Amino acid sequence: MVAAIVYFAAGFFVWRKMREEYEEEEILKLVMILGAAVFAGAAWARTWGAVGAGLVAMGWWCRRKDWNFWEWLDTAGPVGLAAGVFVTLNWVWSAGIAGVWAVGRWYRRWKWYKSGRPGLVGLVAILFLALGETMVANRVDYNLYLGVWAAVAVLVAIYLRSEVKLITKWRKQIEKA
């Protein structure tokens, strides 16, 4: 029952935020597809199955409709993290909600994120999810390894999207010395 209420609330928040830029009926179709994909993924492999299936379904839909995947990730990521807190009652992730909100509010002012491109907020939501899974995982639990790999992948994606060239800066400093 809680999952159904959270699903409809999450769908409403996504629809409300994206309705000005995209066709409302298509948004609702995507929400239904995401709900089915996340449910099937969670049944298959718990948290990471839900995340993976949701990302694949959203990527497929955005590619099919020629929508900006990163913009949708910025919307669906925080909503998905909040939904995960209520459905699984994993309160470790609840700290991530405040962190994701802060990133969404101020990331365009950061000097190191020069590009200002969308996607950072959704990636940070996945990063908080990965860190939360890593913190509560047992030493032999698969969530520990998947959480670490997901965190590394997200950090690499953030670096690539930021358009900061740290290696080039380091090479120039070494050559000067």
Backbone as a printed PyTorch tensor [residue, N CA C, xyz], in Angstrom:
tensor([[[  0.8190,  -1.1900,   0.0000],
         [  0.0000,   0.0000,   0.0000],
         [  0.8700,   1.2630,   0.0000]],

        [[  1.9320,   1.2470,   0.8310],
         [  2.8260,   2.3920,   0.9060],
         [  3.5120,   2.6110,  -0.4370]],

        [[  3.9270,   1.5070,  -1.0680],
         [  4.6060,   1.6190,  -2.3610],
         [  3.6930,   2.2420,  -3.4140]],

        [[  2.4160,   1.9020,  -3.4020],
         [  1.4760,   2.4790,  -4.3710],
         [  1.2950,   3.9760,  -4.1420]],

        [[  1.1860,   4.3780,  -2.9000],
         [  1.0340,   5.8010,  -2.5900],
         [  2.2910,   6.5680,  -2.9920]],

        [[  3.4480,   6.0060,  -2.6810],
         [  4.7120,   6.6540,  -3.0370],
         [  4.8590,   6.7360,  -4.5540]],

        [[  4.4520,   5.6900,  -5.2690],
         [  4.5320,   5.6900,  -6.7360],
         [  3.6960,   6.8220,  -7.3190]],

        [[  2.4740,   6.9690,  -6.8610],
         [  1.6060,   8.0320,  -7.3900],
         [  2.1150,   9.4200,  -6.9970]],

        [[  2.6350,   9.5520,  -5.7860],
         [  3.1870,  10.8460,  -5.3640],
         [  4.4260,  11.1870,  -6.1980]],

        [[  5.2980,  10.2100,  -6.4220],
         [  6.4980,  10.4410,  -7.2320],
         [  6.1170,  10.8020,  -8.6610]],

        [[  5.1550,  10.0910,  -9.2140],
         [  4.6820,  10.4050, -10.5620],
         [  4.1080,  11.8010, -10.6570]],

        [[  3.3900,  12.2140,  -9.6270],
         [  2.8260,  13.5590,  -9.6060],
         [  3.9320,  14.6170,  -9.5880]],

        [[  4.9700,  14.4080,  -8.7550],
         [  6.0570,  15.3840,  -8.6790],
         [  6.8080,  15.4850, -10.0010]],

        [[  7.0430,  14.3450, -10.6380],
         [  7.7270,  14.3530, -11.9400],
         [  6.8630,  15.0720, -12.9680]],

        [[  5.5900,  14.7340, -13.0200],
         [  4.6710,  15.3700, -13.9780],
         [  4.6100,  16.8760, -13.7490]],

        [[  4.5140,  17.2600, -12.4890],
         [  4.3920,  18.6830, -12.1610],
         [  5.6240,  19.4850, -12.5870]],

        [[  6.8010,  18.9130, -12.4280],
         [  8.0170,  19.6230, -12.7710],
         [  8.2590,  19.6610, -14.2790]],

        [[  7.8930,  18.6290, -14.9970],
         [  8.2570,  18.5220, -16.4070],
         [  7.1260,  18.8760, -17.3790]],

        [[  5.9410,  19.1550, -16.8940],
         [  4.7870,  19.3540, -17.7730],
         [  4.8950,  20.5830, -18.6720]],

        [[  5.6800,  21.5820, -18.2790],
         [  5.7900,  22.7860, -19.0990],
         [  6.6600,  22.5610, -20.3340]],

        [[  7.5980,  21.6350, -20.2380],
         [  8.5320,  21.4150, -21.3310],
         [  8.1760,  20.2100, -22.1990]],

        [[  7.3980,  19.2860, -21.6670],
         [  7.0890,  18.0540, -22.3790],
         [  5.5880,  17.8170, -22.3760]],

        [[  5.1500,  17.0000, -23.3180],
         [  3.7280,  16.6880, -23.4330],
         [  3.2780,  15.8660, -22.2250]],

        [[  2.1860,  16.2800, -21.6090],
         [  1.7330,  15.6750, -20.3580],
         [  1.4300,  14.1910, -20.4980]],

        [[  0.8040,  13.8130, -21.5850],
         [  0.4580,  12.4110, -21.7880],
         [  1.7060,  11.5320, -21.9050]],

        [[  2.7250,  12.0490, -22.5520],
         [  3.9670,  11.3060, -22.7060],
         [  4.6970,  11.1880, -21.3680]],

        [[  4.5940,  12.2060, -20.5380],
         [  5.2020,  12.1380, -19.2060],
         [  4.5430,  11.0310, -18.4030]],

        [[  3.2300,  10.9580, -18.4510],
         [  2.5180,   9.9280, -17.7050],
         [  2.8350,   8.5300, -18.2250]],

        [[  3.0290,   8.4040, -19.5440],
         [  3.4540,   7.1130, -20.0880],
         [  4.8250,   6.7250, -19.5540]],

        [[  5.7370,   7.6890, -19.5280],
         [  7.0660,   7.4100, -18.9970],
         [  6.9960,   7.0230, -17.5250]],

        [[  6.1740,   7.6910, -16.7560],
         [  6.0350,   7.3650, -15.3420],
         [  5.5310,   5.9330, -15.1750]],

        [[  4.5860,   5.5190, -16.0100],
         [  4.0850,   4.1400, -15.9330],
         [  5.1770,   3.1380, -16.3100]],

        [[  5.9330,   3.4460, -17.3580],
         [  7.0200,   2.5560, -17.7730],
         [  8.0840,   2.4740, -16.6830]],

        [[  8.4320,   3.6180, -16.1070],
         [  9.4230,   3.6280, -15.0300],
         [  8.9350,   2.8290, -13.8220]],

        [[  7.6720,   2.9780, -13.4800],
         [  7.1210,   2.2260, -12.3560],
         [  7.2160,   0.7310, -12.5770]],

        [[  6.8540,   0.2750, -13.7810],
         [  6.9360,  -1.1530, -14.0920],
         [  8.3880,  -1.6320, -14.1070]],

        [[  9.2740,  -0.8300, -14.6780],
         [ 10.6900,  -1.2160, -14.7590],
         [ 11.3130,  -1.2800, -13.3690]],

        [[ 11.0410,  -0.2900, -12.5400],
         [ 11.6150,  -0.2660, -11.1940],
         [ 11.0740,  -1.4220, -10.3660]],

        [[  9.7940,  -1.7070, -10.4740],
         [  9.2020,  -2.8220,  -9.7390],
         [  9.8340,  -4.1460, -10.1770]],

        [[  9.9520,  -4.3490, -11.4920],
         [ 10.5550,  -5.5860, -12.0000],
         [ 12.0280,  -5.6790, -11.5980]],

        [[ 12.7410,  -4.5730, -11.6860],
         [ 14.1460,  -4.5790, -11.2950],
         [ 14.3370,  -4.8550,  -9.8120]],

        [[ 13.4680,  -4.3040,  -8.9820],
         [ 13.5550,  -4.5390,  -7.5410],
         [ 13.2460,  -5.9910,  -7.2030]],

        [[ 12.3130,  -6.5880,  -7.9280],
         [ 11.9950,  -7.9960,  -7.6980],
         [ 13.1700,  -8.8900,  -8.1140]],

        [[ 13.9000,  -8.4470,  -9.1110],
         [ 15.0220,  -9.2390,  -9.6180],
         [ 16.2670,  -9.0890,  -8.7510]],

        [[ 16.6370,  -7.8490,  -8.4160],
         [ 17.8950,  -7.6320,  -7.7030],
         [ 17.8180,  -6.4630,  -6.7330]],

        [[ 16.7760,  -6.3470,  -6.0030],
         [ 16.5920,  -5.3310,  -4.9610],
         [ 16.9470,  -3.9230,  -5.4330]],

        [[ 17.7400,  -3.2050,  -4.6620],
         [ 18.0050,  -1.7880,  -4.9120],
         [ 18.6440,  -1.5460,  -6.2710]],

        [[ 19.7340,  -2.2500,  -6.5460],
         [ 20.4580,  -1.9730,  -7.7910],
         [ 19.7140,  -2.4750,  -9.0180]],

        [[ 18.8700,  -3.4640,  -8.8440],
         [ 18.0070,  -3.8740,  -9.9500],
         [ 17.0000,  -2.7960, -10.2830]],

        [[ 16.4420,  -2.1760,  -9.2380],
         [ 15.4760,  -1.0830,  -9.4400],
         [ 16.1450,   0.1100, -10.1050]],

        [[ 17.3300,   0.4810,  -9.6250],
         [ 18.0420,   1.6310, -10.1960],
         [ 18.4360,   1.3460, -11.6470]],

        [[ 19.0160,   0.1860, -11.8720],
         [ 19.4580,  -0.1610, -13.2260],
         [ 18.3110,  -0.2370, -14.2070]],

        [[ 17.2400,  -0.9030, -13.8130],
         [ 16.0840,  -1.0160, -14.7060],
         [ 15.4600,   0.3560, -14.9700]],

        [[ 15.3990,   1.1880, -13.9420],
         [ 14.8560,   2.5350, -14.1230],
         [ 15.7080,   3.3730, -15.0630]],

        [[ 17.0290,   3.2840, -14.9220],
         [ 17.9210,   4.0570, -15.7970],
         [ 17.8480,   3.5700, -17.2390]],

        [[ 17.7910,   2.2600, -17.4130],
         [ 17.6960,   1.7140, -18.7750],
         [ 16.3720,   2.1190, -19.4160]],

        [[ 15.2760,   1.9940, -18.6680],
         [ 13.9660,   2.3660, -19.2140],
         [ 13.9010,   3.8570, -19.5380]],

        [[ 14.4250,   4.6800, -18.6520],
         [ 14.4060,   6.1170, -18.9010],
         [ 15.3120,   6.4790, -20.0720]],

        [[ 16.4780,   5.8400, -20.1630],
         [ 17.3740,   6.0820, -21.2910],
         [ 16.7430,   5.6840, -22.6110]],

        [[ 16.0760,   4.5300, -22.6210],
         [ 15.3950,   4.0690, -23.8360],
         [ 14.2970,   5.0440, -24.2460]],

        [[ 13.4980,   5.4720, -23.2780],
         [ 12.3910,   6.3930, -23.5700],
         [ 12.9130,   7.7420, -24.0720]],

        [[ 13.9210,   8.2680, -23.4020],
         [ 14.4660,   9.5760, -23.7960],
         [ 15.0900,   9.5090, -25.1850]],

        [[ 15.7370,   8.4290, -25.4910],
         [ 16.3160,   8.2740, -26.8200],
         [ 15.2150,   8.1510, -27.8770]],

        [[ 14.1820,   7.4120, -27.5490],
         [ 13.0550,   7.2030, -28.4770],
         [ 12.3040,   8.5070, -28.7550]],

        [[ 12.1190,   9.3280, -27.7180],
         [ 11.3630,  10.5770, -27.8460],
         [ 12.2470,  11.7940, -28.1120]],

        [[ 13.5470,  11.5930, -28.1710],
         [ 14.5100,  12.6670, -28.3700],
         [ 14.4170,  13.6970, -27.2360]],

        [[ 14.3330,  13.1920, -26.0100],
         [ 14.3140,  14.0160, -24.8260],
         [ 15.7170,  14.0360, -24.2160]],

        [[ 16.0010,  15.0360, -23.4020],
         [ 17.2940,  15.1590, -22.7450],
         [ 17.3390,  14.2230, -21.5380]],

        [[ 18.1150,  13.1600, -21.6310],
         [ 18.2260,  12.1700, -20.5500],
         [ 18.7140,  12.8100, -19.2530]],

        [[ 19.6900,  13.6880, -19.3530],
         [ 20.2840,  14.2740, -18.1470],
         [ 19.2940,  15.1880, -17.4260]],

        [[ 18.4740,  15.8740, -18.1770],
         [ 17.4420,  16.7070, -17.5610],
         [ 16.4400,  15.8310, -16.8060]],

        [[ 16.0950,  14.7110, -17.4110],
         [ 15.1750,  13.7880, -16.7580],
         [ 15.8180,  13.1210, -15.5480]],

        [[ 17.1110,  12.8510, -15.6290],
         [ 17.8050,  12.2780, -14.4780],
         [ 17.8070,  13.2580, -13.3100]],

        [[ 17.9500,  14.5450, -13.6160],
         [ 17.8830,  15.5600, -12.5630],
         [ 16.5230,  15.6000, -11.8780]],

        [[ 15.4870,  15.2340, -12.5840],
         [ 14.1450,  15.2150, -11.9980],
         [ 13.8500,  13.8810, -11.3240]],

        [[ 14.1360,  12.7940, -12.0180],
         [ 13.7820,  11.4700, -11.5080],
         [ 14.7140,  10.9920, -10.3940]],

        [[ 15.9720,  11.4140, -10.4100],
         [ 16.9240,  10.9600,  -9.3950],
         [ 16.5240,  11.3350,  -7.9740]],

        [[ 16.3030,  12.6170,  -7.6970],
         [ 15.8970,  12.9890,  -6.3420],
         [ 14.5400,  12.4080,  -5.9310]],

        [[ 13.6150,  12.3480,  -6.8820],
         [ 12.3030,  11.7760,  -6.5750],
         [ 12.4470,  10.2870,  -6.2700]],

        [[ 13.2750,   9.6010,  -7.0400],
         [ 13.5110,   8.1800,  -6.7930],
         [ 14.1900,   7.9270,  -5.4550]],

        [[ 15.1360,   8.7870,  -5.0970],
         [ 15.8010,   8.6470,  -3.8020],
         [ 14.8010,   8.8430,  -2.6670]],

        [[ 13.9660,   9.8610,  -2.7730],
         [ 12.9470,  10.1050,  -1.7380],
         [ 11.9520,   8.9520,  -1.6810]],

        [[ 11.5550,   8.4340,  -2.8410],
         [ 10.6370,   7.2950,  -2.8610],
         [ 11.2790,   6.0850,  -2.2030]],

        [[ 12.5600,   5.8830,  -2.4530],
         [ 13.2660,   4.7670,  -1.8370],
         [ 13.3080,   4.8610,  -0.3190]],

        [[ 13.4160,   6.0750,   0.1990],
         [ 13.4170,   6.2570,   1.6550],
         [ 12.0940,   5.7920,   2.2420]],

        [[ 10.9880,   6.1570,   1.6050],
         [  9.6820,   5.8120,   2.1510],
         [  9.2980,   4.3570,   1.9350]],

        [[  9.7080,   3.7870,   0.8040],
         [  9.3170,   2.4010,   0.5180],
         [ 10.1550,   1.4130,   1.3200]],

        [[ 11.4630,   1.6280,   1.3710],
         [ 12.3400,   0.6720,   2.0450],
         [ 12.6160,   1.0310,   3.4940]],

        [[ 12.2460,   2.2490,   3.8880],
         [ 12.5150,   2.7610,   5.2310],
         [ 14.0080,   2.7160,   5.5500]],

        [[ 14.8280,   2.9670,   4.5380],
         [ 16.2730,   3.0610,   4.7160],
         [ 16.5860,   4.5200,   5.0270]],

        [[ 16.6570,   4.8450,   6.2860],
         [ 16.8080,   6.2280,   6.7010],
         [ 18.2100,   6.7590,   6.4800]],

        [[ 19.1360,   5.8760,   6.1060],
         [ 20.4750,   6.3520,   5.7520],
         [ 20.3850,   7.2460,   4.5220]],

        [[ 19.4900,   6.8970,   3.6140],
         [ 19.3250,   7.6850,   2.3910],
         [ 18.6820,   9.0410,   2.6530]],

        [[ 17.9940,   9.1900,   3.7780],
         [ 17.2830,  10.4480,   4.0270],
         [ 18.2440,  11.6320,   4.1220]],

        [[ 19.4580,  11.4130,   4.5810],
         [ 20.4510,  12.4950,   4.5770],
         [ 20.7730,  12.8980,   3.1460]],

        [[ 20.6790,  11.9560,   2.2390],
         [ 20.9280,  12.2400,   0.8310],
         [ 19.9140,  13.1890,   0.2360]],

        [[ 18.6960,  13.1660,   0.7260],
         [ 17.6630,  14.0580,   0.1950],
         [ 18.0620,  15.5110,   0.4190]],

        [[ 18.5400,  15.8200,   1.6130],
         [ 18.9950,  17.1890,   1.9020],
         [ 20.2200,  17.5360,   1.0640]],

        [[ 21.1260,  16.5840,   0.9030],
         [ 22.3130,  16.8230,   0.0880],
         [ 21.9800,  17.0650,  -1.3740]],

        [[ 21.0730,  16.2800,  -1.9000],
         [ 20.6600,  16.4410,  -3.3020],
         [ 19.9470,  17.7680,  -3.4930]],

        [[ 19.1220,  18.1460,  -2.5360],
         [ 18.4400,  19.4360,  -2.6230],
         [ 19.4580,  20.5730,  -2.6530]],

        [[ 20.4790,  20.4960,  -1.7840],
         [ 21.5020,  21.5460,  -1.7290],
         [ 22.2820,  21.6110,  -3.0430]],

        [[ 22.6260,  20.4690,  -3.5910],
         [ 23.3400,  20.4500,  -4.8730],
         [ 22.4760,  21.0670,  -5.9600]],

        [[ 21.2110,  20.7010,  -6.0110],
         [ 20.3040,  21.2430,  -7.0240],
         [ 20.1270,  22.7430,  -6.9120]],

        [[ 20.2290,  23.2320,  -5.7250],
         [ 20.0320,  24.6670,  -5.5150],
         [ 21.2620,  25.4940,  -5.8780]],

        [[ 22.4640,  24.9520,  -5.6590],
         [ 23.6560,  25.7870,  -5.7810],
         [ 24.7150,  25.3220,  -6.7780]],

        [[ 24.5320,  24.2320,  -7.4850],
         [ 25.6400,  23.7180,  -8.2910],
         [ 26.0190,  24.6310,  -9.4580]],

        [[ 25.1390,  25.4370,  -9.9370],
         [ 25.4870,  26.3200, -11.0560],
         [ 26.4320,  27.4540, -10.6450]],

        [[ 26.6040,  27.6560,  -9.3680],
         [ 27.5150,  28.6890,  -8.8670],
         [ 28.9230,  28.1560,  -8.6120]],

        [[ 29.1060,  26.8480,  -8.6580],
         [ 30.3990,  26.2630,  -8.3310],
         [ 31.3760,  26.4640,  -9.4680]],

        [[ 32.5750,  26.8920,  -9.1300],
         [ 33.5920,  27.1390, -10.1570],
         [ 34.0840,  25.8570, -10.7970]],

        [[ 34.1740,  24.7870, -10.0490],
         [ 34.7100,  23.5530, -10.6090],
         [ 33.7250,  22.8660, -11.5480]],

        [[ 32.4320,  23.1810, -11.4430],
         [ 31.4540,  22.5990, -12.3750],
         [ 31.1730,  23.6460, -13.4450]],

        [[ 32.1590,  23.8540, -14.2810],
         [ 32.1260,  24.9290, -15.2710],
         [ 30.9890,  24.7820, -16.2700]],

        [[ 30.6880,  23.5640, -16.6570],
         [ 29.7220,  23.3650, -17.7310],
         [ 28.3130,  23.7880, -17.3250]],

        [[ 27.9350,  23.5810, -16.0660],
         [ 26.5810,  23.8870, -15.6200],
         [ 25.5410,  23.0010, -16.2810]],

        [[ 25.9910,  21.9160, -16.8990],
         [ 25.0820,  21.0340, -17.6240],
         [ 24.2080,  20.2270, -16.6810]],

        [[ 23.0060,  19.8890, -17.1230],
         [ 22.1340,  19.0790, -16.2710],
         [ 22.7010,  17.6770, -16.1030]],

        [[ 22.2430,  17.0180, -15.0600],
         [ 22.6690,  15.6630, -14.7790],
         [ 23.3560,  15.5280, -13.4410]],

        [[ 23.9240,  16.6150, -12.9400],
         [ 24.6580,  16.5500, -11.6830],
         [ 23.7480,  16.1700, -10.5160]],

        [[ 22.5710,  16.7140, -10.4690],
         [ 21.6570,  16.4550,  -9.3540],
         [ 21.2560,  14.9730,  -9.3370]],

        [[ 20.9080,  14.4300, -10.4830],
         [ 20.5540,  13.0150, -10.5590],
         [ 21.7200,  12.1100, -10.2350]],

        [[ 22.9080,  12.4780, -10.6990],
         [ 24.0980,  11.6890, -10.3850],
         [ 24.4070,  11.7250,  -8.8910]],

        [[ 24.2300,  12.8710,  -8.2660],
         [ 24.4600,  12.9710,  -6.8220],
         [ 23.4280,  12.1390,  -6.0650]],

        [[ 22.2030,  12.0750,  -6.5620],
         [ 21.1930,  11.2190,  -5.9310],
         [ 21.6330,   9.7520,  -5.9820]],

        [[ 22.1600,   9.3260,  -7.1190],
         [ 22.6530,   7.9480,  -7.2300],
         [ 23.8790,   7.7570,  -6.3370]],

        [[ 24.7160,   8.7750,  -6.2200],
         [ 25.8870,   8.6940,  -5.3460],
         [ 25.4610,   8.5140,  -3.8910]],

        [[ 24.4820,   9.2780,  -3.4260],
         [ 24.0000,   9.1100,  -2.0610],
         [ 23.3880,   7.7290,  -1.8660]],

        [[ 22.7000,   7.2300,  -2.8680],
         [ 22.1460,   5.8810,  -2.7990],
         [ 23.2680,   4.8660,  -2.6590]],

        [[ 24.3180,   5.0190,  -3.4650],
         [ 25.4470,   4.0930,  -3.4110],
         [ 26.1490,   4.1600,  -2.0580]],

        [[ 26.3530,   5.3640,  -1.5440],
         [ 27.0090,   5.4990,  -0.2460],
         [ 26.1370,   4.9190,   0.8690]],

        [[ 24.8350,   5.1160,   0.7740],
         [ 23.9310,   4.5410,   1.7670],
         [ 23.9390,   3.0270,   1.7340]],

        [[ 23.9540,   2.4570,   0.5390],
         [ 24.0120,   1.0010,   0.4130],
         [ 25.3390,   0.4690,   0.9400]],

        [[ 26.4110,   1.1870,   0.7140],
         [ 27.7250,   0.7640,   1.1830],
         [ 27.8070,   0.8260,   2.7080]],

        [[ 27.1960,   1.8330,   3.2830],
         [ 27.2590,   1.9930,   4.7340],
         [ 26.5010,   0.9050,   5.4780]],

        [[ 25.4010,   0.4270,   4.9370],
         [ 24.6000,  -0.5640,   5.6520],
         [ 24.8840,  -1.9960,   5.2030]],

        [[ 25.7610,  -2.1740,   4.2410],
         [ 26.0320,  -3.5160,   3.7200],
         [ 26.9510,  -4.2930,   4.6560]],

        [[ 26.7610,  -5.5860,   4.6660],
         [ 27.6790,  -6.4730,   5.3760],
         [ 28.9370,  -6.6670,   4.5340]],

        [[ 29.9620,  -7.2190,   5.1180],
         [ 31.2150,  -7.3980,   4.3830],
         [ 31.0670,  -8.3300,   3.1920]],

        [[ 30.1580,  -9.2700,   3.2370],
         [ 30.0080, -10.2140,   2.1320],
         [ 28.7840,  -9.9210,   1.2750]],

        [[ 28.0810,  -8.8700,   1.5880],
         [ 26.8690,  -8.5220,   0.8600],
         [ 27.2160,  -7.9140,  -0.5000]],

        [[ 26.4890,  -8.3090,  -1.5360],
         [ 26.7680,  -7.7860,  -2.8710],
         [ 26.5490,  -6.2750,  -2.9550]],

        [[ 25.7320,  -5.7090,  -2.0770],
         [ 25.4830,  -4.2670,  -2.1030],
         [ 26.7390,  -3.4630,  -1.7990]],

        [[ 27.6460,  -4.0360,  -1.0310],
         [ 28.8980,  -3.3530,  -0.7340],
         [ 29.6800,  -3.1210,  -2.0210]],

        [[ 29.8540,  -4.1520,  -2.8010],
         [ 30.6370,  -4.0450,  -4.0300],
         [ 29.9200,  -3.2150,  -5.0900]],

        [[ 28.6370,  -3.4440,  -5.2360],
         [ 27.8830,  -2.6520,  -6.2030],
         [ 27.8360,  -1.1880,  -5.7970]],

        [[ 27.7240,  -0.9250,  -4.5050],
         [ 27.7200,   0.4500,  -4.0250],
         [ 29.0350,   1.1610,  -4.3110]],

        [[ 30.1440,   0.4660,  -4.0900],
         [ 31.4550,   1.0640,  -4.3610],
         [ 31.6200,   1.3090,  -5.8590]],

        [[ 31.2750,   0.3280,  -6.6670],
         [ 31.4010,   0.4980,  -8.1260],
         [ 30.4760,   1.5880,  -8.6470]],

        [[ 29.2670,   1.6530,  -8.1090],
         [ 28.3430,   2.7070,  -8.5380],
         [ 28.8730,   4.0800,  -8.1430]],

        [[ 29.4230,   4.1980,  -6.9460],
         [ 29.9740,   5.4860,  -6.5050],
         [ 31.1320,   5.9080,  -7.4000]],

        [[ 32.0020,   4.9780,  -7.7550],
         [ 33.1260,   5.2910,  -8.6450],
         [ 32.6070,   5.7160, -10.0160]],

        [[ 31.6330,   4.9740, -10.5510],
         [ 31.0760,   5.3130, -11.8650],
         [ 30.4200,   6.6860, -11.8520]],

        [[ 29.7100,   7.0040, -10.7900],
         [ 29.0540,   8.3110, -10.6880],
         [ 30.0880,   9.4260, -10.5870]],

        [[ 31.1230,   9.2290,  -9.8000],
         [ 32.1660,  10.2460,  -9.6780],
         [ 32.8740,  10.4790, -11.0120]],

        [[ 33.1060,   9.4200, -11.7680],
         [ 33.7090,   9.5750, -13.0990],
         [ 32.7650,  10.3370, -14.0220]],

        [[ 31.4720,  10.0010, -13.9780],
         [ 30.4970,  10.7110, -14.8180],
         [ 30.4150,  12.1900, -14.4410]],

        [[ 30.4610,  12.4950, -13.1510],
         [ 30.4380,  13.8980, -12.7190],
         [ 31.6750,  14.6190, -13.2310]],

        [[ 32.8270,  13.9890, -13.1310],
         [ 34.0630,  14.6010, -13.6180],
         [ 33.9770,  14.8680, -15.1230]],

        [[ 33.5020,  13.8990, -15.8720],
         [ 33.4140,  14.0630, -17.3240],
         [ 32.4070,  15.1440, -17.7160]],

        [[ 31.3000,  15.2360, -17.0130],
         [ 30.2820,  16.2450, -17.3350],
         [ 30.6780,  17.6430, -16.8640]],

        [[ 31.6010,  17.7320, -15.9170],
         [ 31.9870,  19.0430, -15.3850],
         [ 32.8690,  19.8270, -16.3440]],

        [[ 33.5030,  19.1500, -17.2700],
         [ 34.4250,  19.7460, -18.2410],
         [ 35.6560,  20.3560, -17.5820]],

        [[ 35.9900,  19.8990, -16.4000],
         [ 37.2220,  20.3030, -15.7380],
         [ 38.3070,  19.3460, -16.1980]],

        [[ 39.4300,  19.8790, -16.5710],
         [ 40.5300,  19.0540, -17.0640],
         [ 41.6490,  19.0470, -16.0300]],

        [[ 41.4830,  18.2560, -14.9720],
         [ 42.4600,  18.2140, -13.8980],
         [ 43.8080,  17.6790, -14.3730]],

        [[ 43.7750,  16.6600, -15.2070],
         [ 45.0290,  16.0550, -15.6610],
         [ 45.8410,  17.0630, -16.4620]],

        [[ 45.1910,  17.8430, -17.3010],
         [ 45.8900,  18.8660, -18.0800],
         [ 46.4970,  19.9080, -17.1500]],

        [[ 45.7670,  20.3250, -16.1180],
         [ 46.2860,  21.2980, -15.1570],
         [ 47.4930,  20.7330, -14.4280]],

        [[ 47.4220,  19.4650, -14.0290],
         [ 48.5270,  18.8440, -13.3150],
         [ 49.7640,  18.7490, -14.2130]],

        [[ 49.5660,  18.3970, -15.4670],
         [ 50.6940,  18.3030, -16.3990],
         [ 51.3710,  19.6650, -16.5650]],

        [[ 50.5900,  20.7170, -16.6840],
         [ 51.1610,  22.0530, -16.8350],
         [ 51.9480,  22.4550, -15.5910]],

        [[ 51.4370,  22.1250, -14.4070],
         [ 52.1450,  22.4600, -13.1810],
         [ 53.4420,  21.6650, -13.0660]],

        [[ 53.4180,  20.4150, -13.4840],
         [ 54.6260,  19.5930, -13.4410],
         [ 55.6590,  20.1100, -14.4230]],

        [[ 55.2150,  20.5080, -15.6080],
         [ 56.1430,  21.0140, -16.6280],
         [ 56.7730,  22.3410, -16.1990]],

        [[ 56.0340,  23.1670, -15.4410],
         [ 56.5700,  24.4350, -14.9490],
         [ 57.6520,  24.2130, -13.9100]],

        [[ 57.4760,  23.1590, -13.1240],
         [ 58.4160,  22.8940, -12.0050],
         [ 59.7240,  22.3390, -12.4520]]])
